[in-house]
Amino acid sequence: MSRGGPTCSRPEVERAARVLANGGLVAFPTETVYGLGASARDPGALRRIFSVKGRPPDHPLIVHIAASHHLLAWASYIPDAARRLADAFWPGPLTLILPKAPGVPDEVTGGASTVGVRVPAHPVAQALLRHFGDGIAAPSANRYGRVSPTRARHVADALGDVVDLILDGGTCEIGLESTIVDLSDGTPRLLRPGAITRAMLEHVLGSSISLANPHGTPAPGQKPSHYAPKARVVLAAAEQAEATAARLAAEGCRVGHLAVAPSHHPAVWWLPLSLTVDKQAASLYQRLHEADALQLDIVVASLPRGHGIAEAIADRLIRAAGLGES
């Protein structure tokens, strides 16, 4: 395993592109989380992603491309709504689900007739895509179902030497996975909330966007249990969370409290959150990684109130607690 520095020199990025071209796996930063990348045209390399992560073979991957004009290499049809969203939000944390083009490997799509595509904004991801010259399929660079990595150290801790190369681009700015919009039948549906909020999507589209049926189009991050630390996540109302954490600590559990203010109970570890939801989103996974490092048994958390990225934080916490829709 090799790592570049936070700025990733051109030789390091070029080396990463060669690793991908030779069927290897490269972990690289995006503005959302670190991805575990393989050539999206190489079935053998793609199968290795599933093996390394312990990921179910029917759980599709997202193809990362350098620019929207590469989209027709992966999608057989691009509705007008998809073009408008791409123009507004790419490069950025938005994944579009579209009918797949002929020749897209089944390993990318989980055997489905659709494909997820996005253009990442992180400069290291962009440099890698330009040097590689084709699509890179990349789920989050962690064990399946666990907390996504927002730092290169998280990737190394989770996957060790099974990754051929890790590009260190520093801490991910957004810290939550991309928003996913299903446009496979031309009608926009929100599959996964993220930093591109429902209100932002609706402003561009000029119409409301509905939540997709969880049993509909296959997409990443839709399992009831996902984004979870090793500790059990317990959700409690904000006014009851501190008392819940104190009670569990009194029962002999190693308990952390994910909160803006520290706990008054001396046996409860404080996992600090910022006052603003944007900063809470950016640090959420870092705090859950800290819970693992502290070997906590339980993390007590409360769902944020409000819309926008608060919905994305709530989605990740609900799934971390194993309470997502199935």
C-alpha positions as CSV (number, residue, x, y, z in Angstrom):
1,M,0.0,0.0,0.0
2,S,1.2,3.5,-0.8
3,R,-0.1,6.9,0.2
4,G,0.3,10.3,-1.3
5,G,0.2,13.5,0.6
6,P,-2.9,15.7,1.2
7,T,-2.3,17.6,-2.1
8,C,-1.3,14.5,-4.1
9,S,1.5,15.2,-6.6
10,R,1.0,14.6,-10.3
11,P,3.4,11.6,-10.3
12,E,1.3,10.0,-7.5
13,V,-2.0,10.6,-9.4
14,E,-0.4,9.2,-12.6
15,R,0.7,6.1,-10.6
16,A,-2.8,5.7,-9.3
17,A,-4.1,5.8,-12.9
18,R,-1.7,3.1,-13.9
19,V,-2.8,0.9,-11.0
20,L,-6.4,1.2,-12.1
21,A,-5.4,0.4,-15.7
22,N,-3.7,-2.7,-14.5
23,G,-6.8,-3.9,-12.6
24,G,-5.9,-2.6,-9.2
25,L,-7.9,-0.8,-6.5
26,V,-7.2,2.8,-5.6
27,A,-8.8,4.7,-2.7
28,F,-9.3,8.3,-3.5
29,P,-11.0,11.4,-1.9
30,T,-14.1,13.0,-3.1
31,E,-15.9,16.0,-1.6
32,T,-18.3,13.5,0.1
33,V,-16.3,10.5,1.3
34,Y,-13.3,8.4,0.2
35,G,-14.1,6.0,-2.6
36,L,-12.7,2.6,-3.3
37,G,-12.1,2.8,-7.0
38,A,-11.6,0.3,-9.9
39,S,-11.9,0.6,-13.6
40,A,-15.6,0.6,-14.4
41,R,-14.8,-1.4,-17.5
42,D,-12.9,-4.2,-15.8
43,P,-15.2,-7.0,-14.4
44,G,-12.3,-8.7,-12.5
45,A,-11.3,-5.5,-10.7
46,L,-15.0,-4.7,-10.0
47,R,-15.5,-8.2,-8.4
48,R,-12.5,-7.4,-6.2
49,I,-14.2,-4.4,-4.8
50,F,-17.1,-6.6,-3.7
51,S,-14.7,-9.1,-2.2
52,V,-12.6,-6.5,-0.3
53,K,-15.7,-4.8,1.1
54,G,-17.8,-7.8,1.7
55,R,-20.5,-6.1,-0.4
56,P,-23.5,-8.0,-1.7
57,P,-23.1,-8.5,-5.5
58,D,-26.6,-7.1,-6.2
59,H,-25.6,-3.8,-4.5
60,P,-24.7,-1.4,-7.4
61,L,-21.7,0.9,-7.7
62,I,-21.5,4.5,-8.7
63,V,-19.5,5.4,-11.8
64,H,-17.4,8.5,-11.4
65,I,-16.7,10.5,-14.6
66,A,-14.6,13.6,-15.2
67,A,-17.3,15.7,-16.9
68,S,-20.9,15.5,-18.0
69,H,-20.1,15.1,-21.7
70,H,-18.9,11.5,-20.8
71,L,-22.4,10.6,-19.7
72,L,-23.5,9.0,-22.9
73,A,-20.7,6.4,-22.5
74,W,-22.6,5.0,-19.5
75,A,-26.3,6.0,-20.0
76,S,-28.4,5.0,-23.0
77,Y,-30.8,7.8,-22.5
78,I,-30.5,11.2,-20.7
79,P,-33.8,12.9,-20.0
80,D,-34.0,16.7,-20.0
81,A,-34.4,16.7,-16.2
82,A,-31.1,14.9,-15.9
83,R,-29.3,17.4,-18.1
84,R,-30.7,20.3,-16.1
85,L,-29.5,18.7,-12.8
86,A,-26.1,17.9,-14.2
87,D,-25.7,21.5,-15.5
88,A,-26.7,22.8,-12.1
89,F,-24.8,20.5,-9.7
90,W,-21.9,18.8,-11.5
91,P,-19.1,18.7,-10.6
92,G,-20.6,18.0,-7.1
93,P,-22.3,15.6,-4.7
94,L,-25.1,14.4,-6.9
95,T,-25.6,10.9,-8.4
96,L,-28.1,10.4,-11.2
97,I,-29.6,7.0,-11.9
98,L,-30.2,6.4,-15.6
99,P,-30.9,3.6,-18.0
100,K,-27.5,1.9,-18.6
101,A,-25.7,2.0,-21.9
102,P,-24.9,-1.2,-23.7
103,G,-21.7,-2.8,-22.5
104,V,-21.8,-1.5,-18.9
105,P,-20.7,-4.5,-16.8
106,D,-23.3,-6.1,-14.6
107,E,-20.8,-5.8,-11.8
108,V,-21.3,-2.1,-11.9
109,T,-25.1,-2.2,-11.9
110,G,-25.7,-5.3,-9.7
111,G,-27.4,-6.9,-12.7
112,A,-30.0,-4.0,-12.9
113,S,-30.9,-2.1,-16.1
114,T,-29.9,1.2,-14.5
115,V,-26.6,2.8,-13.7
116,G,-25.6,5.5,-11.2
117,V,-23.2,8.2,-12.4
118,R,-21.7,11.4,-10.9
119,V,-19.0,14.0,-11.5
120,P,-17.0,14.5,-8.3
121,A,-15.7,18.0,-7.5
122,H,-12.6,17.1,-5.4
123,P,-9.5,18.2,-7.2
124,V,-7.7,14.9,-6.5
125,A,-10.7,12.9,-7.9
126,Q,-10.8,15.1,-10.9
127,A,-7.1,14.7,-11.6
128,L,-7.3,11.0,-11.3
129,L,-10.3,10.8,-13.6
130,R,-8.5,12.9,-16.2
131,H,-5.3,10.9,-16.1
132,F,-7.2,7.5,-16.2
133,G,-9.4,8.7,-19.1
134,D,-12.4,6.5,-18.3
135,G,-15.0,5.9,-15.6
136,I,-14.0,4.8,-12.1
137,A,-16.6,2.7,-10.2
138,A,-16.3,3.5,-6.5
139,P,-18.3,2.8,-3.4
140,S,-17.1,4.1,-0.1
141,A,-13.7,2.8,0.9
142,N,-14.8,0.8,4.0
143,R,-16.2,-2.6,5.0
144,Y,-19.8,-3.0,3.8
145,G,-22.3,-1.4,6.1
146,R,-19.8,0.3,8.3
147,V,-19.0,4.1,8.7
148,S,-17.8,5.7,5.5
149,P,-14.3,7.1,5.6
150,T,-13.7,10.9,5.5
151,R,-9.9,10.7,6.0
152,A,-7.2,8.5,4.4
153,R,-6.4,7.2,7.8
154,H,-10.0,5.7,8.1
155,V,-9.4,3.8,4.8
156,A,-6.1,2.4,6.0
157,D,-7.6,1.4,9.4
158,A,-10.6,-0.3,7.7
159,L,-9.0,-2.0,4.7
160,G,-5.3,-2.1,5.4
161,D,-3.1,-3.5,2.7
162,V,-5.9,-4.9,0.6
163,V,-6.0,-1.6,-1.3
164,D,-3.2,-1.2,-3.8
165,L,-2.9,2.6,-3.3
166,I,-4.5,5.3,-1.2
167,L,-4.4,8.9,-2.4
168,D,-4.5,11.2,0.6
169,G,-6.5,14.3,-0.2
170,G,-7.1,15.5,3.3
171,T,-10.5,15.5,5.1
172,C,-13.6,15.3,2.9
173,E,-15.4,18.7,2.9
174,I,-19.0,17.5,2.9
175,G,-18.6,14.2,4.9
176,L,-21.8,12.5,3.8
177,E,-22.4,10.4,0.6
178,S,-23.9,12.0,-2.5
179,T,-27.6,12.8,-3.0
180,I,-29.1,10.1,-5.4
181,V,-31.9,11.0,-7.8
182,D,-33.5,8.3,-9.9
183,L,-34.3,9.4,-13.4
184,S,-34.4,6.0,-15.0
185,D,-38.0,6.4,-16.2
186,G,-37.8,10.2,-16.7
187,T,-39.6,11.2,-13.5
188,P,-37.2,12.4,-10.8
189,R,-37.4,10.6,-7.5
190,L,-35.1,11.1,-4.5
191,L,-33.4,7.9,-3.4
192,R,-30.9,9.2,-0.9
193,P,-30.7,12.7,0.7
194,G,-27.4,14.5,0.8
195,A,-25.8,18.0,0.5
196,I,-27.8,18.7,-2.7
197,T,-31.1,19.1,-0.9
198,R,-34.6,18.4,-2.1
199,A,-35.3,22.2,-2.2
200,M,-32.2,22.7,-4.4
201,L,-33.4,19.9,-6.8
202,E,-36.9,21.3,-6.9
203,H,-35.7,24.8,-7.6
204,V,-33.8,23.6,-10.7
205,L,-36.5,21.3,-11.9
206,G,-39.3,23.7,-11.3
207,S,-41.5,21.0,-9.7
208,S,-41.7,18.9,-6.6
209,I,-39.6,15.7,-6.3
210,S,-41.0,12.6,-4.5
211,L,-39.3,10.1,-2.4
212,A,-38.6,6.9,-4.2
213,N,-40.1,3.5,-3.2
214,P,-37.4,1.7,-1.1
215,H,-38.2,-1.4,-3.0
216,G,-37.8,0.3,-6.4
217,T,-34.6,1.1,-8.4
218,P,-31.5,-0.5,-6.9
219,A,-29.0,2.1,-5.5
220,P,-26.3,2.3,-2.9
221,G,-27.1,3.0,0.8
222,Q,-30.6,1.7,0.7
223,K,-30.3,-1.2,3.2
224,P,-32.0,-0.8,6.6
225,S,-28.7,-1.1,8.4
226,H,-25.8,1.0,6.9
227,Y,-23.2,3.6,7.9
228,A,-22.9,1.9,11.3
229,P,-20.0,2.0,13.8
230,K,-19.2,-1.1,15.7
231,A,-21.0,0.4,18.7
232,R,-24.8,0.1,18.8
233,V,-26.5,3.4,17.9
234,V,-29.4,4.3,20.1
235,L,-31.7,7.1,18.9
236,A,-33.4,9.2,21.6
237,A,-35.4,12.5,21.6
238,A,-33.1,15.5,22.2
239,E,-34.6,16.2,25.6
240,Q,-34.1,12.6,26.7
241,A,-30.8,11.7,25.1
242,E,-28.5,12.8,28.0
243,A,-30.6,10.9,30.5
244,T,-30.6,7.8,28.2
245,A,-26.8,7.9,27.9
246,A,-26.4,8.3,31.7
247,R,-28.8,5.3,32.3
248,L,-26.9,3.1,29.9
249,A,-23.6,4.1,31.5
250,A,-24.9,3.3,34.9
251,E,-25.7,-0.2,33.6
252,G,-22.0,-0.7,32.9
253,C,-21.9,0.1,29.2
254,R,-19.2,2.2,27.6
255,V,-21.5,5.0,26.2
256,G,-20.8,8.0,24.0
257,H,-23.2,10.9,23.5
258,L,-23.3,12.5,20.1
259,A,-24.3,16.1,21.0
260,V,-23.5,19.8,20.8
261,A,-23.0,20.1,24.6
262,P,-21.0,17.8,26.8
263,S,-22.7,15.3,29.1
264,H,-22.9,16.0,32.8
265,H,-22.4,12.3,33.5
266,P,-18.7,11.6,34.2
267,A,-18.9,8.1,32.6
268,V,-20.3,9.2,29.3
269,W,-17.9,10.1,26.5
270,W,-18.8,13.3,24.7
271,L,-18.7,13.0,20.9
272,P,-19.0,16.7,20.0
273,L,-21.2,18.1,17.2
274,S,-21.1,21.6,15.8
275,L,-23.9,24.1,16.2
276,T,-24.7,24.2,12.4
277,V,-26.0,21.3,10.5
278,D,-23.5,21.7,7.6
279,K,-20.7,21.2,10.1
280,Q,-22.5,18.4,11.9
281,A,-22.8,16.6,8.5
282,A,-19.1,17.1,7.8
283,S,-18.0,15.7,11.2
284,L,-20.6,13.0,11.8
285,Y,-18.6,10.1,10.4
286,Q,-15.5,11.3,12.2
287,R,-17.3,11.2,15.5
288,L,-18.5,7.6,14.7
289,H,-15.0,6.6,13.9
290,E,-13.9,8.1,17.2
291,A,-16.5,5.9,18.9
292,D,-14.9,2.8,17.4
293,A,-11.5,4.0,18.5
294,L,-12.8,4.4,22.0
295,Q,-14.3,0.9,21.8
296,L,-17.6,2.2,22.9
297,D,-20.6,-0.2,23.3
298,I,-23.3,2.3,22.6
299,V,-23.6,5.7,20.9
300,V,-26.7,7.8,21.9
301,A,-27.8,10.3,19.2
302,S,-30.8,12.5,18.4
303,L,-32.1,13.2,14.9
304,P,-31.7,16.8,13.8
305,R,-34.8,18.9,13.2
306,G,-35.4,20.7,10.0
307,H,-35.0,20.1,6.2
308,G,-32.1,20.3,3.9
309,I,-29.0,18.5,4.9
310,A,-30.6,17.7,8.3
311,E,-32.6,15.1,6.4
312,A,-29.4,13.5,5.2
313,I,-28.0,13.4,8.7
314,A,-31.2,11.9,9.9
315,D,-31.1,9.3,7.2
316,R,-27.6,8.2,8.0
317,L,-28.3,8.0,11.8
318,I,-31.5,6.0,11.2
319,R,-29.6,3.5,9.1
320,A,-26.7,3.5,11.5
321,A,-29.2,2.4,14.2
322,G,-30.5,-0.3,11.8
323,L,-33.9,1.3,11.5
324,G,-34.0,2.2,7.8
325,E,-36.9,1.0,5.6
326,S,-36.6,-2.4,4.2
